[in-house]
Amino acid sequence: MRLLVAALESELAAFPRELPGFDRLVTGPGKLQAAYALTRALDAGTYDEVVVVGTAGAIDPLLNEAVYEIDATLQHDVTDIDGIVGQHVSLPARLELGREGVTIATGDHFVDDSEAVAVIRPLGAGLIDMETYAYVWVAQRFGVPIRVLKAVSDRAQDGAITDWHAAVTACSHQLWDRLRADYGV
């Protein structure tokens, strides 16, 4: 059995409510809600794999509107004792998923301005979201394999929230098509 995870119900709008071989979990947005909900789910059940689907902003101009496999995640909204951005005082700076793909930067606010993107891009990420680091960290603590698929919804620039609202349904359809192709459901 796999656990299908998304932050928001709207990211699963194109998915059937019942999906053979998958339980479904909607965590709510942000790292704390993601960590809490996934911890409760993994503590309550046994899963062969966690499959995360959702939207992400593209901060690498070479990434088009498509679905991307995530290879690693980092936090863009933390600093360590020495003030180094992207370094946490007690958590790993980067979590690897062991897959070929794109690195995603996670933070607890919706990035929608070019100044924020200019600070985050040097950390080495191509995409940005609000939950992936938490999902990966929790799944790794439980020893459950995790796969993250993200559809580009916006460019994380001025007006991105408007773009996200307009794009989330199309992203959900892209993610559903990818899940059907990859898992034969």
C-alpha positions as protocol buffer text, in pm:
chain_id: "A"
residue {
  index: 1
  type: MET
  ca { x: 0 y: 0 z: 0 }
}
residue {
  index: 2
  type: ARG
  ca { x: 118 y: 351 z: -85 }
}
residue {
  index: 3
  type: LEU
  ca { x: 28 y: 681 z: 76 }
}
residue {
  index: 4
  type: LEU
  ca { x: -67 y: 957 z: -168 }
}
residue {
  index: 5
  type: VAL
  ca { x: 9 y: 1295 z: -8 }
}
residue {
  index: 6
  type: ALA
  ca { x: -75 y: 1652 z: -108 }
}
residue {
  index: 7
  type: ALA
  ca { x: -79 y: 1976 z: 86 }
}
residue {
  index: 8
  type: LEU
  ca { x: -412 y: 2095 z: -54 }
}
residue {
  index: 9
  type: GLU
  ca { x: -727 y: 1924 z: -175 }
}
residue {
  index: 10
  type: SER
  ca { x: -716 y: 2141 z: -489 }
}
residue {
  index: 11
  type: GLU
  ca { x: -389 y: 1972 z: -590 }
}
residue {
  index: 12
  type: LEU
  ca { x: -582 y: 1643 z: -601 }
}
residue {
  index: 13
  type: ALA
  ca { x: -887 y: 1781 z: -785 }
}
residue {
  index: 14
  type: ALA
  ca { x: -826 y: 1563 z: -1095 }
}
residue {
  index: 15
  type: PHE
  ca { x: -764 y: 1247 z: -889 }
}
residue {
  index: 16
  type: PRO
  ca { x: -1041 y: 998 z: -810 }
}
residue {
  index: 17
  type: ARG
  ca { x: -1141 y: 991 z: -440 }
}
residue {
  index: 18
  type: GLU
  ca { x: -1070 y: 618 z: -420 }
}
residue {
  index: 19
  type: LEU
  ca { x: -748 y: 502 z: -581 }
}
residue {
  index: 20
  type: PRO
  ca { x: -664 y: 128 z: -567 }
}
residue {
  index: 21
  type: GLY
  ca { x: -339 y: 64 z: -382 }
}
residue {
  index: 22
  type: PHE
  ca { x: -326 y: 414 z: -232 }
}
residue {
  index: 23
  type: ASP
  ca { x: -446 y: 577 z: 86 }
}
residue {
  index: 24
  type: ARG
  ca { x: -491 y: 953 z: 61 }
}
residue {
  index: 25
  type: LEU
  ca { x: -362 y: 1228 z: 293 }
}
residue {
  index: 26
  type: VAL
  ca { x: -413 y: 1604 z: 264 }
}
residue {
  index: 27
  type: THR
  ca { x: -184 y: 1773 z: 516 }
}
residue {
  index: 28
  type: GLY
  ca { x: -251 y: 2145 z: 485 }
}
residue {
  index: 29
  type: PRO
  ca { x: 13 y: 2395 z: 371 }
}
residue {
  index: 30
  type: GLY
  ca { x: 348 y: 2463 z: 537 }
}
residue {
  index: 31
  type: LYS
  ca { x: 621 y: 2260 z: 703 }
}
residue {
  index: 32
  type: LEU
  ca { x: 458 y: 2218 z: 1044 }
}
residue {
  index: 33
  type: GLN
  ca { x: 125 y: 2093 z: 912 }
}
residue {
  index: 34
  type: ALA
  ca { x: 306 y: 1866 z: 665 }
}
residue {
  index: 35
  type: ALA
  ca { x: 530 y: 1716 z: 935 }
}
residue {
  index: 36
  type: TYR
  ca { x: 244 y: 1670 z: 1181 }
}
residue {
  index: 37
  type: ALA
  ca { x: 2 y: 1506 z: 939 }
}
residue {
  index: 38
  type: LEU
  ca { x: 258 y: 1275 z: 779 }
}
residue {
  index: 39
  type: THR
  ca { x: 398 y: 1171 z: 1118 }
}
residue {
  index: 40
  type: ARG
  ca { x: 48 y: 1078 z: 1237 }
}
residue {
  index: 41
  type: ALA
  ca { x: -22 y: 882 z: 916 }
}
residue {
  index: 42
  type: LEU
  ca { x: 306 y: 689 z: 924 }
}
residue {
  index: 43
  type: ASP
  ca { x: 267 y: 619 z: 1294 }
}
residue {
  index: 44
  type: ALA
  ca { x: -84 y: 482 z: 1238 }
}
residue {
  index: 45
  type: GLY
  ca { x: -23 y: 273 z: 924 }
}
residue {
  index: 46
  type: THR
  ca { x: 235 y: 77 z: 730 }
}
residue {
  index: 47
  type: TYR
  ca { x: 320 y: 196 z: 380 }
}
residue {
  index: 48
  type: ASP
  ca { x: 558 y: 69 z: 113 }
}
residue {
  index: 49
  type: GLU
  ca { x: 603 y: 419 z: -27 }
}
residue {
  index: 50
  type: VAL
  ca { x: 494 y: 777 z: 25 }
}
residue {
  index: 51
  type: VAL
  ca { x: 407 y: 949 z: -304 }
}
residue {
  index: 52
  type: VAL
  ca { x: 381 y: 1327 z: -276 }
}
residue {
  index: 53
  type: VAL
  ca { x: 215 y: 1529 z: -551 }
}
residue {
  index: 54
  type: GLY
  ca { x: 172 y: 1903 z: -560 }
}
residue {
  index: 55
  type: THR
  ca { x: 248 y: 2238 z: -712 }
}
residue {
  index: 56
  type: ALA
  ca { x: 572 y: 2435 z: -704 }
}
residue {
  index: 57
  type: GLY
  ca { x: 706 y: 2765 z: -825 }
}
residue {
  index: 58
  type: ALA
  ca { x: 987 y: 2752 z: -1080 }
}
residue {
  index: 59
  type: ILE
  ca { x: 1286 y: 2966 z: -981 }
}
residue {
  index: 60
  type: ASP
  ca { x: 1510 y: 2823 z: -1253 }
}
residue {
  index: 61
  type: PRO
  ca { x: 1416 y: 2994 z: -1582 }
}
residue {
  index: 62
  type: LEU
  ca { x: 1502 y: 2674 z: -1771 }
}
residue {
  index: 63
  type: LEU
  ca { x: 1221 y: 2480 z: -1603 }
}
residue {
  index: 64
  type: ASN
  ca { x: 899 y: 2488 z: -1803 }
}
residue {
  index: 65
  type: GLU
  ca { x: 544 y: 2410 z: -1700 }
}
residue {
  index: 66
  type: ALA
  ca { x: 574 y: 2035 z: -1650 }
}
residue {
  index: 67
  type: VAL
  ca { x: 586 y: 1769 z: -1379 }
}
residue {
  index: 68
  type: TYR
  ca { x: 929 y: 1719 z: -1221 }
}
residue {
  index: 69
  type: GLU
  ca { x: 1071 y: 1443 z: -1006 }
}
residue {
  index: 70
  type: ILE
  ca { x: 1243 y: 1582 z: -697 }
}
residue {
  index: 71
  type: ASP
  ca { x: 1597 y: 1460 z: -624 }
}
residue {
  index: 72
  type: ALA
  ca { x: 1673 y: 1665 z: -311 }
}
residue {
  index: 73
  type: THR
  ca { x: 1525 y: 1929 z: -84 }
}
residue {
  index: 74
  type: LEU
  ca { x: 1657 y: 2210 z: 131 }
}
residue {
  index: 75
  type: GLN
  ca { x: 1508 y: 2483 z: 348 }
}
residue {
  index: 76
  type: HIS
  ca { x: 1538 y: 2837 z: 219 }
}
residue {
  index: 77
  type: ASP
  ca { x: 1387 y: 3008 z: 523 }
}
residue {
  index: 78
  type: VAL
  ca { x: 1634 y: 2902 z: 793 }
}
residue {
  index: 79
  type: THR
  ca { x: 1973 y: 3025 z: 909 }
}
residue {
  index: 80
  type: ASP
  ca { x: 2223 y: 2868 z: 1144 }
}
residue {
  index: 81
  type: ILE
  ca { x: 2402 y: 3028 z: 1440 }
}
residue {
  index: 82
  type: ASP
  ca { x: 2656 y: 3183 z: 1202 }
}
residue {
  index: 83
  type: GLY
  ca { x: 2377 y: 3337 z: 993 }
}
residue {
  index: 84
  type: ILE
  ca { x: 2425 y: 3108 z: 692 }
}
residue {
  index: 85
  type: VAL
  ca { x: 2101 y: 3098 z: 491 }
}
residue {
  index: 86
  type: GLY
  ca { x: 1976 y: 2748 z: 415 }
}
residue {
  index: 87
  type: GLN
  ca { x: 2161 y: 2595 z: 710 }
}
residue {
  index: 88
  type: HIS
  ca { x: 1954 y: 2487 z: 1009 }
}
residue {
  index: 89
  type: VAL
  ca { x: 2101 y: 2471 z: 1359 }
}
residue {
  index: 90
  type: SER
  ca { x: 2015 y: 2101 z: 1400 }
}
residue {
  index: 91
  type: LEU
  ca { x: 1869 y: 1960 z: 1077 }
}
residue {
  index: 92
  type: PRO
  ca { x: 2059 y: 1857 z: 764 }
}
residue {
  index: 93
  type: ALA
  ca { x: 2100 y: 2138 z: 512 }
}
residue {
  index: 94
  type: ARG
  ca { x: 1996 y: 1906 z: 228 }
}
residue {
  index: 95
  type: LEU
  ca { x: 1796 y: 1584 z: 214 }
}
residue {
  index: 96
  type: GLU
  ca { x: 1860 y: 1352 z: -80 }
}
residue {
  index: 97
  type: LEU
  ca { x: 1592 y: 1127 z: -228 }
}
residue {
  index: 98
  type: GLY
  ca { x: 1823 y: 910 z: -439 }
}
residue {
  index: 99
  type: ARG
  ca { x: 1648 y: 991 z: -766 }
}
residue {
  index: 100
  type: GLU
  ca { x: 1730 y: 1185 z: -1080 }
}
residue {
  index: 101
  type: GLY
  ca { x: 1547 y: 1514 z: -1082 }
}
residue {
  index: 102
  type: VAL
  ca { x: 1530 y: 1871 z: -962 }
}
residue {
  index: 103
  type: THR
  ca { x: 1617 y: 2014 z: -621 }
}
residue {
  index: 104
  type: ILE
  ca { x: 1338 y: 2199 z: -440 }
}
residue {
  index: 105
  type: ALA
  ca { x: 1370 y: 2471 z: -176 }
}
residue {
  index: 106
  type: THR
  ca { x: 1107 y: 2461 z: 98 }
}
residue {
  index: 107
  type: GLY
  ca { x: 993 y: 2750 z: 316 }
}
residue {
  index: 108
  type: ASP
  ca { x: 692 y: 2852 z: 517 }
}
residue {
  index: 109
  type: HIS
  ca { x: 579 y: 3140 z: 300 }
}
residue {
  index: 110
  type: PHE
  ca { x: 447 y: 3163 z: -54 }
}
residue {
  index: 111
  type: VAL
  ca { x: 726 y: 3320 z: -259 }
}
residue {
  index: 112
  type: ASP
  ca { x: 592 y: 3573 z: -505 }
}
residue {
  index: 113
  type: ASP
  ca { x: 860 y: 3833 z: -561 }
}
residue {
  index: 114
  type: SER
  ca { x: 1182 y: 3853 z: -758 }
}
residue {
  index: 115
  type: GLU
  ca { x: 1390 y: 3974 z: -461 }
}
residue {
  index: 116
  type: ALA
  ca { x: 1311 y: 3658 z: -263 }
}
residue {
  index: 117
  type: VAL
  ca { x: 1391 y: 3443 z: -568 }
}
residue {
  index: 118
  type: ALA
  ca { x: 1729 y: 3617 z: -602 }
}
residue {
  index: 119
  type: VAL
  ca { x: 1814 y: 3513 z: -245 }
}
residue {
  index: 120
  type: ILE
  ca { x: 1692 y: 3153 z: -287 }
}
residue {
  index: 121
  type: ARG
  ca { x: 1838 y: 3064 z: -631 }
}
residue {
  index: 122
  type: PRO
  ca { x: 2203 y: 3056 z: -511 }
}
residue {
  index: 123
  type: LEU
  ca { x: 2110 y: 2776 z: -269 }
}
residue {
  index: 124
  type: GLY
  ca { x: 2095 y: 2545 z: -573 }
}
residue {
  index: 125
  type: ALA
  ca { x: 1724 y: 2478 z: -614 }
}
residue {
  index: 126
  type: GLY
  ca { x: 1520 y: 2494 z: -933 }
}
residue {
  index: 127
  type: LEU
  ca { x: 1177 y: 2478 z: -769 }
}
residue {
  index: 128
  type: ILE
  ca { x: 1022 y: 2617 z: -452 }
}
residue {
  index: 129
  type: ASP
  ca { x: 737 y: 2499 z: -229 }
}
residue {
  index: 130
  type: MET
  ca { x: 616 y: 2496 z: 130 }
}
residue {
  index: 131
  type: GLU
  ca { x: 619 y: 2127 z: 238 }
}
residue {
  index: 132
  type: THR
  ca { x: 868 y: 1896 z: 65 }
}
residue {
  index: 133
  type: TYR
  ca { x: 1152 y: 1923 z: 318 }
}
residue {
  index: 134
  type: ALA
  ca { x: 913 y: 1826 z: 599 }
}
residue {
  index: 135
  type: TYR
  ca { x: 766 y: 1532 z: 406 }
}
residue {
  index: 136
  type: VAL
  ca { x: 1109 y: 1394 z: 319 }
}
residue {
  index: 137
  type: TRP
  ca { x: 1247 y: 1444 z: 670 }
}
residue {
  index: 138
  type: VAL
  ca { x: 952 y: 1260 z: 829 }
}
residue {
  index: 139
  type: ALA
  ca { x: 950 y: 974 z: 575 }
}
residue {
  index: 140
  type: GLN
  ca { x: 1323 y: 923 z: 622 }
}
residue {
  index: 141
  type: ARG
  ca { x: 1279 y: 912 z: 1003 }
}
residue {
  index: 142
  type: PHE
  ca { x: 1024 y: 633 z: 954 }
}
residue {
  index: 143
  type: GLY
  ca { x: 1241 y: 452 z: 697 }
}
residue {
  index: 144
  type: VAL
  ca { x: 968 y: 472 z: 432 }
}
residue {
  index: 145
  type: PRO
  ca { x: 1073 y: 541 z: 71 }
}
residue {
  index: 146
  type: ILE
  ca { x: 940 y: 870 z: -60 }
}
residue {
  index: 147
  type: ARG
  ca { x: 885 y: 1003 z: -408 }
}
residue {
  index: 148
  type: VAL
  ca { x: 793 y: 1365 z: -480 }
}
residue {
  index: 149
  type: LEU
  ca { x: 635 y: 1486 z: -806 }
}
residue {
  index: 150
  type: LYS
  ca { x: 582 y: 1859 z: -849 }
}
residue {
  index: 151
  type: ALA
  ca { x: 398 y: 2043 z: -1126 }
}
residue {
  index: 152
  type: VAL
  ca { x: 511 y: 2398 z: -1204 }
}
residue {
  index: 153
  type: SER
  ca { x: 227 y: 2636 z: -1124 }
}
residue {
  index: 154
  type: ASP
  ca { x: 402 y: 2974 z: -1135 }
}
residue {
  index: 155
  type: ARG
  ca { x: 736 y: 3154 z: -1160 }
}
residue {
  index: 156
  type: ALA
  ca { x: 753 y: 3265 z: -793 }
}
residue {
  index: 157
  type: GLN
  ca { x: 768 y: 3626 z: -913 }
}
residue {
  index: 158
  type: ASP
  ca { x: 537 y: 3922 z: -867 }
}
residue {
  index: 159
  type: GLY
  ca { x: 176 y: 3808 z: -903 }
}
residue {
  index: 160
  type: ALA
  ca { x: 259 y: 3438 z: -849 }
}
residue {
  index: 161
  type: ILE
  ca { x: -36 y: 3382 z: -617 }
}
residue {
  index: 162
  type: THR
  ca { x: -274 y: 3485 z: -895 }
}
residue {
  index: 163
  type: ASP
  ca { x: -90 y: 3252 z: -1134 }
}
residue {
  index: 164
  type: TRP
  ca { x: -112 y: 2968 z: -880 }
}
residue {
  index: 165
  type: HIS
  ca { x: -488 y: 3002 z: -836 }
}
residue {
  index: 166
  type: ALA
  ca { x: -532 y: 2995 z: -1213 }
}
residue {
  index: 167
  type: ALA
  ca { x: -294 y: 2701 z: -1267 }
}
residue {
  index: 168
  type: VAL
  ca { x: -367 y: 2459 z: -981 }
}
residue {
  index: 169
  type: THR
  ca { x: -640 y: 2267 z: -1168 }
}
residue {
  index: 170
  type: ALA
  ca { x: -422 y: 2220 z: -1476 }
}
residue {
  index: 171
  type: CYS
  ca { x: -136 y: 2108 z: -1250 }
}
residue {
  index: 172
  type: SER
  ca { x: -364 y: 1853 z: -1083 }
}
residue {
  index: 173
  type: HIS
  ca { x: -446 y: 1704 z: -1424 }
}
residue {
  index: 174
  type: GLN
  ca { x: -75 y: 1686 z: -1514 }
}
residue {
  index: 175
  type: LEU
  ca { x: 3 y: 1514 z: -1184 }
}
residue {
  index: 176
  type: TRP
  ca { x: -283 y: 1265 z: -1229 }
}
residue {
  index: 177
  type: ASP
  ca { x: -162 y: 1182 z: -1581 }
}
residue {
  index: 178
  type: ARG
  ca { x: 191 y: 1123 z: -1445 }
}
residue {
  index: 179
  type: LEU
  ca { x: 70 y: 907 z: -1157 }
}
residue {
  index: 180
  type: ARG
  ca { x: -144 y: 697 z: -1394 }
}
residue {
  index: 181
  type: ALA
  ca { x: 149 y: 650 z: -1631 }
}
residue {
  index: 182
  type: ASP
  ca { x: 402 y: 567 z: -1358 }
}
residue {
  index: 183
  type: TYR
  ca { x: 182 y: 344 z: -1141 }
}
residue {
  index: 184
  type: GLY
  ca { x: -67 y: 200 z: -1391 }
}
residue {
  index: 185
  type: VAL
  ca { x: -373 y: 314 z: -1196 }
}
